[in-house]
């Protein structure tokens, strides 16, 4: 199983992070190593995939918090594992609970605040990015949980790159002009860049932000991509958690 790690989190002994790829348990096309139950894959296969992925990160399936992602700006504080309802961002400081985000082109953002112990996991597709879910999550960490932005560390995991995310004017005009590039009759939208902008605007130092250069569309041997594969696309999972000695 090939799992991506985030160098930005390696400096912290209490943080575990992993991001899945299509390489795992020798699964075949079209779903490959898929971790979503909502794409038509067999439930038993998906559950087995999840257990294997979480086990590789030192977690049990029963220790992971999940949300139904709806491309909005809902933020949920998590106190227990399991299904959390509809939202696109989760926050916790509970040890031993994994926060999982499912993606296949959308921008996954993972945050750790070393001053308070809070972690966050964000699913930011273009609709959630337009609603500035990343800014709102950081603002909540600062205002409600007294997190210091200078002590926040962030990993932006693989997603669709600007040159591969072409949209119409009706979408492009919802974003600042510097994050869209006119290309023929379409616009190329930089979702990752805008999410990073929001992090910086909240006071998080650039040195504390790691942005992957991997594109979910271009690295087709590694990542699922809805833009590339359509309804047969599987989903990758990213999970972050604070270590619990009992796990």
Secondary structure, 3 states (H helix, E strand, C coil): CCEECCHHHCCCCCEEEEEECCCCCCCCCCCCCCCCCCCCCCHHHHHHHHHHHHHHCCCCHHHEEEEECCCCCCEEECCCCEEEEECCEEEECCECCEEEEEECCCEEEEEEECCCCCEEEEEECHHHHHCCHHHHHHHHHHHHHCCCHHHEEEEECCECCHHHCEECHHHHCCCCHHHEEEECCEEEECHHHHHHHHHHHCCCCHHHEEECCCECCCCCCCCCCHHHHHHHCCCEEEEEEECCCCC
